[in-house]
């Protein structure tokens, strides 16, 4: 059994009454930070799930002072309208919130098979949970990802849906070689037990990428990855996220994360750092040509420049650069 941290970094704000923890087959973890209205919309989509599976929800409030999300959601749990619990992850950061929720799931729900992740700016399709679980079982996959369909606050921004920052990495259901995001994810209990806490590396707390690193390490351990194209969540995209500086920062950050994940993957091998840097420089050299191919295919300069920014981020990371976008959440 994996205990909650003994340092007071996680506490339980409340839970639903008469919760049959032993009957829960799936646990949905939902981190929230200063989005009380949106987290209620996400919860409404979870209440509307069409499935015969017994599931519970764990909300991880990561704003330990005002606790707006926890205060908004807690009445639903206390009235028994939503099975599960609300916890406070007192240590700020993306990875801290996930770790708190995942450890709580292991501790309080002894028989669940599947742990799912959805963010507080996402709305689940009514068949989401059932399709994710069924995909894991049908594909024989230990971890399954699904598409995050962007819903732009300004409909005029819909053209950005095909930009690599927003587009899904796969289009068809099946086993896949890699996954990159926890925004729509299923992780088997067996994976969590084998990987152990802390599941996500806290060095990625304010940068993002802890999920990508966890998924990379899980694949290295031999766990099977899958993709369910039919298990969609809709992600709200504010106008801020289609501005040029945000897209550029996110693209650079993706490159930084790529380098850091690869460094960890190669750790302990001869000339690991030199090999990662050499690959980054090669990608940077090739990126203008890759950009031209994308420009010819899409006609979009913004899409064309993406591989250049990613490659540049990879190289900069080799010299210590880190883009911690989550340090200032109001700008994210």
Helices and strands as residue ranges (DSSP letters): E 10-15, G 21-23, E 26-32, H 36-47, E 55-61, H 68-78, E 84-89, H 94-108, E 114-118, E 122-124, H 128-139, E 143-152, G 155-162, E 174-175, E 184-188, H 189-195, G 202-204, H 210-220, E 225-237, G 239-242, H 244-266, H 272-298, H 301-304, H 306-317, G 325-331
